[in-house]
Amino acid sequence: MLNNILDNIKKKSLKERFLLVLGILFFCLYLVLGLFIIFMNNFPLDMQPVYRVAFGVLLIAYASFRFFRIINDNNN
């Protein structure tokens, strides 16, 4: 399975590989930002904890959506 993924990446053009790396970077960014917002005690914006957790969960859900899109695009 790992060999298939590596072969698919090698077959991609330079532009497609760059967009793959950029997609992975933004997936990690949204995931870390969501976790950061949820678990930071002294958040600089004045938000109630319930809204802060909801916003963090929303960011993590969006990160998972981006992850599944990257996986589906990589299979093609």
mmCIF file of the N, C-alpha and C atoms, coordinates in Angstrom:
data_MODEL
# 
_entry.id   MODEL 
# 
loop_
_atom_site.group_PDB 
_atom_site.id 
_atom_site.type_symbol 
_atom_site.label_atom_id 
_atom_site.label_alt_id 
_atom_site.label_comp_id 
_atom_site.label_asym_id 
_atom_site.label_entity_id 
_atom_site.label_seq_id 
_atom_site.pdbx_PDB_ins_code 
_atom_site.Cartn_x 
_atom_site.Cartn_y 
_atom_site.Cartn_z 
_atom_site.occupancy 
_atom_site.B_iso_or_equiv 
_atom_site.pdbx_formal_charge 
_atom_site.auth_seq_id 
_atom_site.auth_comp_id 
_atom_site.auth_asym_id 
_atom_site.auth_atom_id 
_atom_site.pdbx_PDB_model_num 
ATOM 1   N N  . MET A 1 1  ? 0.827   -1.191 0.000   1.00 0.00 ? 1  MET A N  1 
ATOM 2   C CA . MET A 1 1  ? 0.000   0.000  0.000   1.00 0.00 ? 1  MET A CA 1 
ATOM 3   C C  . MET A 1 1  ? 0.872   1.255  0.000   1.00 0.00 ? 1  MET A C  1 
ATOM 4   N N  . LEU A 1 2  ? 1.902   1.247  0.828   1.00 0.00 ? 2  LEU A N  1 
ATOM 5   C CA . LEU A 1 2  ? 2.802   2.399  0.869   1.00 0.00 ? 2  LEU A CA 1 
ATOM 6   C C  . LEU A 1 2  ? 3.532   2.567  -0.462  1.00 0.00 ? 2  LEU A C  1 
ATOM 7   N N  . ASN A 1 3  ? 3.878   1.439  -1.082  1.00 0.00 ? 3  ASN A N  1 
ATOM 8   C CA . ASN A 1 3  ? 4.542   1.512  -2.393  1.00 0.00 ? 3  ASN A CA 1 
ATOM 9   C C  . ASN A 1 3  ? 3.616   2.120  -3.440  1.00 0.00 ? 3  ASN A C  1 
ATOM 10  N N  . ASN A 1 4  ? 2.315   1.811  -3.373  1.00 0.00 ? 4  ASN A N  1 
ATOM 11  C CA . ASN A 1 4  ? 1.355   2.398  -4.313  1.00 0.00 ? 4  ASN A CA 1 
ATOM 12  C C  . ASN A 1 4  ? 1.249   3.904  -4.130  1.00 0.00 ? 4  ASN A C  1 
ATOM 13  N N  . ILE A 1 5  ? 1.248   4.346  -2.885  1.00 0.00 ? 5  ILE A N  1 
ATOM 14  C CA . ILE A 1 5  ? 1.169   5.786  -2.607  1.00 0.00 ? 5  ILE A CA 1 
ATOM 15  C C  . ILE A 1 5  ? 2.418   6.491  -3.132  1.00 0.00 ? 5  ILE A C  1 
ATOM 16  N N  . LEU A 1 6  ? 3.581   5.902  -2.873  1.00 0.00 ? 6  LEU A N  1 
ATOM 17  C CA . LEU A 1 6  ? 4.825   6.511  -3.354  1.00 0.00 ? 6  LEU A CA 1 
ATOM 18  C C  . LEU A 1 6  ? 4.885   6.527  -4.880  1.00 0.00 ? 6  LEU A C  1 
ATOM 19  N N  . ASP A 1 7  ? 4.393   5.457  -5.530  1.00 0.00 ? 7  ASP A N  1 
ATOM 20  C CA . ASP A 1 7  ? 4.362   5.439  -6.995  1.00 0.00 ? 7  ASP A CA 1 
ATOM 21  C C  . ASP A 1 7  ? 3.438   6.511  -7.548  1.00 0.00 ? 7  ASP A C  1 
ATOM 22  N N  . ASN A 1 8  ? 2.272   6.707  -6.886  1.00 0.00 ? 8  ASN A N  1 
ATOM 23  C CA . ASN A 1 8  ? 1.345   7.761  -7.325  1.00 0.00 ? 8  ASN A CA 1 
ATOM 24  C C  . ASN A 1 8  ? 1.973   9.140  -7.184  1.00 0.00 ? 8  ASN A C  1 
ATOM 25  N N  . ILE A 1 9  ? 2.713   9.350  -6.111  1.00 0.00 ? 9  ILE A N  1 
ATOM 26  C CA . ILE A 1 9  ? 3.359   10.648 -5.906  1.00 0.00 ? 9  ILE A CA 1 
ATOM 27  C C  . ILE A 1 9  ? 4.447   10.870 -6.948  1.00 0.00 ? 9  ILE A C  1 
ATOM 28  N N  . LYS A 1 10 ? 5.209   9.826  -7.266  1.00 0.00 ? 10 LYS A N  1 
ATOM 29  C CA . LYS A 1 10 ? 6.272   9.954  -8.271  1.00 0.00 ? 10 LYS A CA 1 
ATOM 30  C C  . LYS A 1 10 ? 5.721   10.222 -9.657  1.00 0.00 ? 10 LYS A C  1 
ATOM 31  N N  . LYS A 1 11 ? 4.511   9.747  -9.949  1.00 0.00 ? 11 LYS A N  1 
ATOM 32  C CA . LYS A 1 11 ? 3.909   9.952  -11.261 1.00 0.00 ? 11 LYS A CA 1 
ATOM 33  C C  . LYS A 1 11 ? 3.359   11.359 -11.439 1.00 0.00 ? 11 LYS A C  1 
ATOM 34  N N  . LYS A 1 12 ? 3.167   12.074 -10.355 1.00 0.00 ? 12 LYS A N  1 
ATOM 35  C CA . LYS A 1 12 ? 2.585   13.413 -10.427 1.00 0.00 ? 12 LYS A CA 1 
ATOM 36  C C  . LYS A 1 12 ? 3.600   14.407 -10.983 1.00 0.00 ? 12 LYS A C  1 
ATOM 37  N N  . SER A 1 13 ? 3.082   15.451 -11.601 1.00 0.00 ? 13 SER A N  1 
ATOM 38  C CA . SER A 1 13 ? 3.951   16.510 -12.097 1.00 0.00 ? 13 SER A CA 1 
ATOM 39  C C  . SER A 1 13 ? 4.446   17.348 -10.915 1.00 0.00 ? 13 SER A C  1 
ATOM 40  N N  . LEU A 1 14 ? 5.371   18.224 -11.197 1.00 0.00 ? 14 LEU A N  1 
ATOM 41  C CA . LEU A 1 14 ? 5.931   19.078 -10.152 1.00 0.00 ? 14 LEU A CA 1 
ATOM 42  C C  . LEU A 1 14 ? 4.848   19.954 -9.522  1.00 0.00 ? 14 LEU A C  1 
ATOM 43  N N  . LYS A 1 15 ? 3.952   20.466 -10.348 1.00 0.00 ? 15 LYS A N  1 
ATOM 44  C CA . LYS A 1 15 ? 2.853   21.302 -9.845  1.00 0.00 ? 15 LYS A CA 1 
ATOM 45  C C  . LYS A 1 15 ? 1.941   20.500 -8.928  1.00 0.00 ? 15 LYS A C  1 
ATOM 46  N N  . GLU A 1 16 ? 1.589   19.270 -9.314  1.00 0.00 ? 16 GLU A N  1 
ATOM 47  C CA . GLU A 1 16 ? 0.714   18.441 -8.489  1.00 0.00 ? 16 GLU A CA 1 
ATOM 48  C C  . GLU A 1 16 ? 1.377   18.059 -7.174  1.00 0.00 ? 16 GLU A C  1 
ATOM 49  N N  . ARG A 1 17 ? 2.683   17.799 -7.203  1.00 0.00 ? 17 ARG A N  1 
ATOM 50  C CA . ARG A 1 17 ? 3.395   17.483 -5.959  1.00 0.00 ? 17 ARG A CA 1 
ATOM 51  C C  . ARG A 1 17 ? 3.442   18.688 -5.036  1.00 0.00 ? 17 ARG A C  1 
ATOM 52  N N  . PHE A 1 18 ? 3.665   19.876 -5.617  1.00 0.00 ? 18 PHE A N  1 
ATOM 53  C CA . PHE A 1 18 ? 3.671   21.097 -4.812  1.00 0.00 ? 18 PHE A CA 1 
ATOM 54  C C  . PHE A 1 18 ? 2.319   21.318 -4.151  1.00 0.00 ? 18 PHE A C  1 
ATOM 55  N N  . LEU A 1 19 ? 1.231   21.117 -4.905  1.00 0.00 ? 19 LEU A N  1 
ATOM 56  C CA . LEU A 1 19 ? -0.107  21.297 -4.347  1.00 0.00 ? 19 LEU A CA 1 
ATOM 57  C C  . LEU A 1 19 ? -0.409  20.245 -3.283  1.00 0.00 ? 19 LEU A C  1 
ATOM 58  N N  . LEU A 1 20 ? 0.133   19.036 -3.434  1.00 0.00 ? 20 LEU A N  1 
ATOM 59  C CA . LEU A 1 20 ? -0.033  18.011 -2.418  1.00 0.00 ? 20 LEU A CA 1 
ATOM 60  C C  . LEU A 1 20 ? 0.653   18.422 -1.120  1.00 0.00 ? 20 LEU A C  1 
ATOM 61  N N  . VAL A 1 21 ? 1.878   18.907 -1.225  1.00 0.00 ? 21 VAL A N  1 
ATOM 62  C CA . VAL A 1 21 ? 2.611   19.353 -0.040  1.00 0.00 ? 21 VAL A CA 1 
ATOM 63  C C  . VAL A 1 21 ? 1.912   20.544 0.600   1.00 0.00 ? 21 VAL A C  1 
ATOM 64  N N  . LEU A 1 22 ? 1.418   21.455 -0.211  1.00 0.00 ? 22 LEU A N  1 
ATOM 65  C CA . LEU A 1 22 ? 0.698   22.615 0.307   1.00 0.00 ? 22 LEU A CA 1 
ATOM 66  C C  . LEU A 1 22 ? -0.589  22.191 1.003   1.00 0.00 ? 22 LEU A C  1 
ATOM 67  N N  . GLY A 1 23 ? -1.296  21.214 0.444   1.00 0.00 ? 23 GLY A N  1 
ATOM 68  C CA . GLY A 1 23 ? -2.506  20.701 1.081   1.00 0.00 ? 23 GLY A CA 1 
ATOM 69  C C  . GLY A 1 23 ? -2.216  20.054 2.424   1.00 0.00 ? 23 GLY A C  1 
ATOM 70  N N  . ILE A 1 24 ? -1.128  19.280 2.497   1.00 0.00 ? 24 ILE A N  1 
ATOM 71  C CA . ILE A 1 24 ? -0.745  18.651 3.760   1.00 0.00 ? 24 ILE A CA 1 
ATOM 72  C C  . ILE A 1 24 ? -0.353  19.710 4.782   1.00 0.00 ? 24 ILE A C  1 
ATOM 73  N N  . LEU A 1 25 ? 0.339   20.752 4.340   1.00 0.00 ? 25 LEU A N  1 
ATOM 74  C CA . LEU A 1 25 ? 0.732   21.830 5.234   1.00 0.00 ? 25 LEU A CA 1 
ATOM 75  C C  . LEU A 1 25 ? -0.488  22.529 5.834   1.00 0.00 ? 25 LEU A C  1 
ATOM 76  N N  . PHE A 1 26 ? -1.474  22.830 5.003   1.00 0.00 ? 26 PHE A N  1 
ATOM 77  C CA . PHE A 1 26 ? -2.657  23.519 5.508   1.00 0.00 ? 26 PHE A CA 1 
ATOM 78  C C  . PHE A 1 26 ? -3.525  22.599 6.358   1.00 0.00 ? 26 PHE A C  1 
ATOM 79  N N  . PHE A 1 27 ? -3.530  21.288 6.066   1.00 0.00 ? 27 PHE A N  1 
ATOM 80  C CA . PHE A 1 27 ? -4.214  20.342 6.946   1.00 0.00 ? 27 PHE A CA 1 
ATOM 81  C C  . PHE A 1 27 ? -3.607  20.405 8.341   1.00 0.00 ? 27 PHE A C  1 
ATOM 82  N N  . CYS A 1 28 ? -2.284  20.356 8.417   1.00 0.00 ? 28 CYS A N  1 
ATOM 83  C CA . CYS A 1 28 ? -1.610  20.423 9.720   1.00 0.00 ? 28 CYS A CA 1 
ATOM 84  C C  . CYS A 1 28 ? -1.865  21.761 10.406  1.00 0.00 ? 28 CYS A C  1 
ATOM 85  N N  . LEU A 1 29 ? -1.884  22.844 9.633   1.00 0.00 ? 29 LEU A N  1 
ATOM 86  C CA . LEU A 1 29 ? -2.125  24.168 10.194  1.00 0.00 ? 29 LEU A CA 1 
ATOM 87  C C  . LEU A 1 29 ? -3.502  24.262 10.842  1.00 0.00 ? 29 LEU A C  1 
ATOM 88  N N  . TYR A 1 30 ? -4.540  23.801 10.133  1.00 0.00 ? 30 TYR A N  1 
ATOM 89  C CA . TYR A 1 30 ? -5.890  23.861 10.687  1.00 0.00 ? 30 TYR A CA 1 
ATOM 90  C C  . TYR A 1 30 ? -6.036  22.949 11.897  1.00 0.00 ? 30 TYR A C  1 
ATOM 91  N N  . LEU A 1 31 ? -5.413  21.774 11.857  1.00 0.00 ? 31 LEU A N  1 
ATOM 92  C CA . LEU A 1 31 ? -5.491  20.855 12.984  1.00 0.00 ? 31 LEU A CA 1 
ATOM 93  C C  . LEU A 1 31 ? -4.827  21.450 14.228  1.00 0.00 ? 31 LEU A C  1 
ATOM 94  N N  . VAL A 1 32 ? -3.633  21.980 14.074  1.00 0.00 ? 32 VAL A N  1 
ATOM 95  C CA . VAL A 1 32 ? -2.909  22.564 15.217  1.00 0.00 ? 32 VAL A CA 1 
ATOM 96  C C  . VAL A 1 32 ? -3.623  23.811 15.724  1.00 0.00 ? 32 VAL A C  1 
ATOM 97  N N  . LEU A 1 33 ? -4.146  24.624 14.820  1.00 0.00 ? 33 LEU A N  1 
ATOM 98  C CA . LEU A 1 33 ? -4.866  25.827 15.237  1.00 0.00 ? 33 LEU A CA 1 
ATOM 99  C C  . LEU A 1 33 ? -6.128  25.467 16.026  1.00 0.00 ? 33 LEU A C  1 
ATOM 100 N N  . GLY A 1 34 ? -6.852  24.442 15.579  1.00 0.00 ? 34 GLY A N  1 
ATOM 101 C CA . GLY A 1 34 ? -8.038  24.011 16.313  1.00 0.00 ? 34 GLY A CA 1 
ATOM 102 C C  . GLY A 1 34 ? -7.690  23.509 17.704  1.00 0.00 ? 34 GLY A C  1 
ATOM 103 N N  . LEU A 1 35 ? -6.641  22.702 17.813  1.00 0.00 ? 35 LEU A N  1 
ATOM 104 C CA . LEU A 1 35 ? -6.210  22.207 19.119  1.00 0.00 ? 35 LEU A CA 1 
ATOM 105 C C  . LEU A 1 35 ? -5.708  23.341 20.007  1.00 0.00 ? 35 LEU A C  1 
ATOM 106 N N  . PHE A 1 36 ? -5.007  24.292 19.392  1.00 0.00 ? 36 PHE A N  1 
ATOM 107 C CA . PHE A 1 36 ? -4.486  25.437 20.122  1.00 0.00 ? 36 PHE A CA 1 
ATOM 108 C C  . PHE A 1 36 ? -5.621  26.268 20.706  1.00 0.00 ? 36 PHE A C  1 
ATOM 109 N N  . ILE A 1 37 ? -6.663  26.495 19.925  1.00 0.00 ? 37 ILE A N  1 
ATOM 110 C CA . ILE A 1 37 ? -7.790  27.296 20.394  1.00 0.00 ? 37 ILE A CA 1 
ATOM 111 C C  . ILE A 1 37 ? -8.535  26.575 21.516  1.00 0.00 ? 37 ILE A C  1 
ATOM 112 N N  . ILE A 1 38 ? -8.675  25.259 21.402  1.00 0.00 ? 38 ILE A N  1 
ATOM 113 C CA . ILE A 1 38 ? -9.409  24.517 22.433  1.00 0.00 ? 38 ILE A CA 1 
ATOM 114 C C  . ILE A 1 38 ? -8.651  24.500 23.751  1.00 0.00 ? 38 ILE A C  1 
ATOM 115 N N  . PHE A 1 39 ? -7.356  24.224 23.717  1.00 0.00 ? 39 PHE A N  1 
ATOM 116 C CA . PHE A 1 39 ? -6.621  23.963 24.947  1.00 0.00 ? 39 PHE A CA 1 
ATOM 117 C C  . PHE A 1 39 ? -5.841  25.156 25.506  1.00 0.00 ? 39 PHE A C  1 
ATOM 118 N N  . MET A 1 40 ? -5.883  26.299 24.855  1.00 0.00 ? 40 MET A N  1 
ATOM 119 C CA . MET A 1 40 ? -5.178  27.466 25.379  1.00 0.00 ? 40 MET A CA 1 
ATOM 120 C C  . MET A 1 40 ? -6.013  28.113 26.484  1.00 0.00 ? 40 MET A C  1 
ATOM 121 N N  . ASN A 1 41 ? -5.411  28.270 27.651  1.00 0.00 ? 41 ASN A N  1 
ATOM 122 C CA . ASN A 1 41 ? -6.152  28.819 28.789  1.00 0.00 ? 41 ASN A CA 1 
ATOM 123 C C  . ASN A 1 41 ? -6.353  30.325 28.693  1.00 0.00 ? 41 ASN A C  1 
ATOM 124 N N  . ASN A 1 42 ? -5.337  31.058 28.316  1.00 0.00 ? 42 ASN A N  1 
ATOM 125 C CA . ASN A 1 42 ? -5.456  32.523 28.221  1.00 0.00 ? 42 ASN A CA 1 
ATOM 126 C C  . ASN A 1 42 ? -5.551  32.931 26.746  1.00 0.00 ? 42 ASN A C  1 
ATOM 127 N N  . PHE A 1 43 ? -6.673  32.603 26.138  1.00 0.00 ? 43 PHE A N  1 
ATOM 128 C CA . PHE A 1 43 ? -6.918  32.931 24.727  1.00 0.00 ? 43 PHE A CA 1 
ATOM 129 C C  . PHE A 1 43 ? -7.057  34.436 24.580  1.00 0.00 ? 43 PHE A C  1 
ATOM 130 N N  . PRO A 1 44 ? -6.371  35.055 23.612  1.00 0.00 ? 44 PRO A N  1 
ATOM 131 C CA . PRO A 1 44 ? -6.357  36.523 23.533  1.00 0.00 ? 44 PRO A CA 1 
ATOM 132 C C  . PRO A 1 44 ? -7.704  37.154 23.173  1.00 0.00 ? 44 PRO A C  1 
ATOM 133 N N  . LEU A 1 45 ? -8.586  36.433 22.494  1.00 0.00 ? 45 LEU A N  1 
ATOM 134 C CA . LEU A 1 45 ? -9.895  36.989 22.183  1.00 0.00 ? 45 LEU A CA 1 
ATOM 135 C C  . LEU A 1 45 ? -10.856 36.705 23.332  1.00 0.00 ? 45 LEU A C  1 
ATOM 136 N N  . ASP A 1 46 ? -11.763 37.638 23.556  1.00 0.00 ? 46 ASP A N  1 
ATOM 137 C CA . ASP A 1 46 ? -12.726 37.485 24.649  1.00 0.00 ? 46 ASP A CA 1 
ATOM 138 C C  . ASP A 1 46 ? -13.892 36.625 24.166  1.00 0.00 ? 46 ASP A C  1 
ATOM 139 N N  . MET A 1 47 ? -13.751 35.298 24.339  1.00 0.00 ? 47 MET A N  1 
ATOM 140 C CA . MET A 1 47 ? -14.789 34.344 23.940  1.00 0.00 ? 47 MET A CA 1 
ATOM 141 C C  . MET A 1 47 ? -15.140 33.473 25.135  1.00 0.00 ? 47 MET A C  1 
ATOM 142 N N  . GLN A 1 48 ? -16.391 33.093 25.214  1.00 0.00 ? 48 GLN A N  1 
ATOM 143 C CA . GLN A 1 48 ? -16.789 32.149 26.245  1.00 0.00 ? 48 GLN A CA 1 
ATOM 144 C C  . GLN A 1 48 ? -16.187 30.780 25.898  1.00 0.00 ? 48 GLN A C  1 
ATOM 145 N N  . PRO A 1 49 ? -15.887 29.977 26.903  1.00 0.00 ? 49 PRO A N  1 
ATOM 146 C CA . PRO A 1 49 ? -15.249 28.676 26.634  1.00 0.00 ? 49 PRO A CA 1 
ATOM 147 C C  . PRO A 1 49 ? -16.061 27.757 25.722  1.00 0.00 ? 49 PRO A C  1 
ATOM 148 N N  . VAL A 1 50 ? -17.383 27.828 25.803  1.00 0.00 ? 50 VAL A N  1 
ATOM 149 C CA . VAL A 1 50 ? -18.214 26.975 24.951  1.00 0.00 ? 50 VAL A CA 1 
ATOM 150 C C  . VAL A 1 50 ? -18.014 27.334 23.477  1.00 0.00 ? 50 VAL A C  1 
ATOM 151 N N  . TYR A 1 51 ? -17.984 28.629 23.167  1.00 0.00 ? 51 TYR A N  1 
ATOM 152 C CA . TYR A 1 51 ? -17.793 29.067 21.791  1.00 0.00 ? 51 TYR A CA 1 
ATOM 153 C C  . TYR A 1 51 ? -16.373 28.780 21.306  1.00 0.00 ? 51 TYR A C  1 
ATOM 154 N N  . ARG A 1 52 ? -15.418 28.893 22.224  1.00 0.00 ? 52 ARG A N  1 
ATOM 155 C CA . ARG A 1 52 ? -14.033 28.611 21.874  1.00 0.00 ? 52 ARG A CA 1 
ATOM 156 C C  . ARG A 1 52 ? -13.855 27.141 21.497  1.00 0.00 ? 52 ARG A C  1 
ATOM 157 N N  . VAL A 1 53 ? -14.459 26.250 22.274  1.00 0.00 ? 53 VAL A N  1 
ATOM 158 C CA . VAL A 1 53 ? -14.376 24.817 21.980  1.00 0.00 ? 53 VAL A CA 1 
ATOM 159 C C  . VAL A 1 53 ? -15.120 24.504 20.679  1.00 0.00 ? 53 VAL A C  1 
ATOM 160 N N  . ALA A 1 54 ? -16.263 25.130 20.471  1.00 0.00 ? 54 ALA A N  1 
ATOM 161 C CA . ALA A 1 54 ? -17.021 24.903 19.235  1.00 0.00 ? 54 ALA A CA 1 
ATOM 162 C C  . ALA A 1 54 ? -16.222 25.357 18.017  1.00 0.00 ? 54 ALA A C  1 
ATOM 163 N N  . PHE A 1 55 ? -15.558 26.494 18.118  1.00 0.00 ? 55 PHE A N  1 
ATOM 164 C CA . PHE A 1 55 ? -14.738 26.996 17.016  1.00 0.00 ? 55 PHE A CA 1 
ATOM 165 C C  . PHE A 1 55 ? -13.553 26.068 16.766  1.00 0.00 ? 55 PHE A C  1 
ATOM 166 N N  . GLY A 1 56 ? -12.937 25.565 17.829  1.00 0.00 ? 56 GLY A N  1 
ATOM 167 C CA . GLY A 1 56 ? -11.827 24.627 17.680  1.00 0.00 ? 56 GLY A CA 1 
ATOM 168 C C  . GLY A 1 56 ? -12.268 23.327 17.038  1.00 0.00 ? 56 GLY A C  1 
ATOM 169 N N  . VAL A 1 57 ? -13.439 22.824 17.439  1.00 0.00 ? 57 VAL A N  1 
ATOM 170 C CA . VAL A 1 57 ? -13.965 21.589 16.838  1.00 0.00 ? 57 VAL A CA 1 
ATOM 171 C C  . VAL A 1 57 ? -14.292 21.817 15.367  1.00 0.00 ? 57 VAL A C  1 
ATOM 172 N N  . LEU A 1 58 ? -14.820 22.987 15.047  1.00 0.00 ? 58 LEU A N  1 
ATOM 173 C CA . LEU A 1 58 ? -15.107 23.315 13.655  1.00 0.00 ? 58 LEU A CA 1 
ATOM 174 C C  . LEU A 1 58 ? -13.831 23.326 12.819  1.00 0.00 ? 58 LEU A C  1 
ATOM 175 N N  . LEU A 1 59 ? -12.757 23.890 13.347  1.00 0.00 ? 59 LEU A N  1 
ATOM 176 C CA . LEU A 1 59 ? -11.482 23.891 12.628  1.00 0.00 ? 59 LEU A CA 1 
ATOM 177 C C  . LEU A 1 59 ? -10.929 22.477 12.455  1.00 0.00 ? 59 LEU A C  1 
ATOM 178 N N  . ILE A 1 60 ? -11.067 21.640 13.472  1.00 0.00 ? 60 ILE A N  1 
ATOM 179 C CA . ILE A 1 60 ? -10.593 20.258 13.369  1.00 0.00 ? 60 ILE A CA 1 
ATOM 180 C C  . ILE A 1 60 ? -11.442 19.482 12.365  1.00 0.00 ? 60 ILE A C  1 
ATOM 181 N N  . ALA A 1 61 ? -12.737 19.729 12.331  1.00 0.00 ? 61 ALA A N  1 
ATOM 182 C CA . ALA A 1 61 ? -13.596 19.067 11.339  1.00 0.00 ? 61 ALA A CA 1 
ATOM 183 C C  . ALA A 1 61 ? -13.211 19.490 9.927   1.00 0.00 ? 61 ALA A C  1 
ATOM 184 N N  . TYR A 1 62 ? -12.907 20.775 9.742   1.00 0.00 ? 62 TYR A N  1 
ATOM 185 C CA . TYR A 1 62 ? -12.472 21.248 8.432   1.00 0.00 ? 62 TYR A CA 1 
ATOM 186 C C  . TYR A 1 62 ? -11.125 20.634 8.050   1.00 0.00 ? 62 TYR A C  1 
ATOM 187 N N  . ALA A 1 63 ? -10.249 20.464 9.026   1.00 0.00 ? 63 ALA A N  1 
ATOM 188 C CA . ALA A 1 63 ? -8.954  19.825 8.752   1.00 0.00 ? 63 ALA A CA 1 
ATOM 189 C C  . ALA A 1 63 ? -9.164  18.383 8.319   1.00 0.00 ? 63 ALA A C  1 
ATOM 190 N N  . SER A 1 64 ? -10.089 17.674 8.956   1.00 0.00 ? 64 SER A N  1 
ATOM 191 C CA . SER A 1 64 ? -10.346 16.291 8.555   1.00 0.00 ? 64 SER A CA 1 
ATOM 192 C C  . SER A 1 64 ? -10.966 16.239 7.161   1.00 0.00 ? 64 SER A C  1 
ATOM 193 N N  . PHE A 1 65 ? -11.835 17.207 6.825   1.00 0.00 ? 65 PHE A N  1 
ATOM 194 C CA . PHE A 1 65 ? -12.396 17.298 5.478   1.00 0.00 ? 65 PHE A CA 1 
ATOM 195 C C  . PHE A 1 65 ? -11.293 17.488 4.446   1.00 0.00 ? 65 PHE A C  1 
ATOM 196 N N  . ARG A 1 66 ? -10.352 18.367 4.735   1.00 0.00 ? 66 ARG A N  1 
ATOM 197 C CA . ARG A 1 66 ? -9.228  18.594 3.817   1.00 0.00 ? 66 ARG A CA 1 
ATOM 198 C C  . ARG A 1 66 ? -8.368  17.340 3.689   1.00 0.00 ? 66 ARG A C  1 
ATOM 199 N N  . PHE A 1 67 ? -8.178  16.621 4.800   1.00 0.00 ? 67 PHE A N  1 
ATOM 200 C CA . PHE A 1 67 ? -7.382  15.395 4.776   1.00 0.00 ? 67 PHE A CA 1 
ATOM 201 C C  . PHE A 1 67 ? -8.008  14.358 3.852   1.00 0.00 ? 67 PHE A C  1 
ATOM 202 N N  . PHE A 1 68 ? -9.327  14.165 3.951   1.00 0.00 ? 68 PHE A N  1 
ATOM 203 C CA . PHE A 1 68 ? -9.982  13.184 3.092   1.00 0.00 ? 68 PHE A CA 1 
ATOM 204 C C  . PHE A 1 68 ? -9.967  13.610 1.631   1.00 0.00 ? 68 PHE A C  1 
ATOM 205 N N  . ARG A 1 69 ? -10.012 14.909 1.371   1.00 0.00 ? 69 ARG A N  1 
ATOM 206 C CA . ARG A 1 69 ? -9.884  15.367 -0.017  1.00 0.00 ? 69 ARG A CA 1 
ATOM 207 C C  . ARG A 1 69 ? -8.489  15.112 -0.552  1.00 0.00 ? 69 ARG A C  1 
ATOM 208 N N  . ILE A 1 70 ? -7.466  15.281 0.281   1.00 0.00 ? 70 ILE A N  1 
ATOM 209 C CA . ILE A 1 70 ? -6.097  14.995 -0.143  1.00 0.00 ? 70 ILE A CA 1 
ATOM 210 C C  . ILE A 1 70 ? -5.943  13.515 -0.443  1.00 0.00 ? 70 ILE A C  1 
ATOM 211 N N  . ILE A 1 71 ? -6.508  12.657 0.415   1.00 0.00 ? 71 ILE A N  1 
ATOM 212 C CA . ILE A 1 71 ? -6.424  11.219 0.198   1.00 0.00 ? 71 ILE A CA 1 
ATOM 213 C C  . ILE A 1 71 ? -7.129  10.830 -1.108  1.00 0.00 ? 71 ILE A C  1 
ATOM 214 N N  . ASN A 1 72 ? -8.318  11.372 -1.343  1.00 0.00 ? 72 ASN A N  1 
ATOM 215 C CA . ASN A 1 72 ? -9.048  11.042 -2.573  1.00 0.00 ? 72 ASN A CA 1 
ATOM 216 C C  . ASN A 1 72 ? -8.337  11.564 -3.811  1.00 0.00 ? 72 ASN A C  1 
ATOM 217 N N  . ASP A 1 73 ? -7.743  12.738 -3.759  1.00 0.00 ? 73 ASP A N  1 
ATOM 218 C CA . ASP A 1 73 ? -7.021  13.275 -4.900  1.00 0.00 ? 73 ASP A CA 1 
ATOM 219 C C  . ASP A 1 73 ? -5.735  12.490 -5.153  1.00 0.00 ? 73 ASP A C  1 
ATOM 220 N N  . ASN A 1 74 ? -5.147  11.966 -4.114  1.00 0.00 ? 74 ASN A N  1 
ATOM 221 C CA . ASN A 1 74 ? -3.893  11.215 -4.262  1.00 0.00 ? 74 ASN A CA 1 
ATOM 222 C C  . ASN A 1 74 ? -4.146  9.863  -4.917  1.00 0.00 ? 74 ASN A C  1 
ATOM 223 N N  . ASN A 1 75 ? -5.330  9.279  -4.740  1.00 0.00 ? 75 ASN A N  1 
ATOM 224 C CA . ASN A 1 75 ? -5.637  7.980  -5.336  1.00 0.00 ? 75 ASN A CA 1 
ATOM 225 C C  . ASN A 1 75 ? -5.831  8.058  -6.833  1.00 0.00 ? 75 ASN A C  1 
ATOM 226 N N  . ASN A 1 76 ? -6.172  9.220  -7.348  1.00 0.00 ? 76 ASN A N  1 
ATOM 227 C CA . ASN A 1 76 ? -6.406  9.368  -8.790  1.00 0.00 ? 76 ASN A CA 1 
ATOM 228 C C  . ASN A 1 76 ? -5.131  9.525  -9.553  1.00 0.00 ? 76 ASN A C  1 
# 
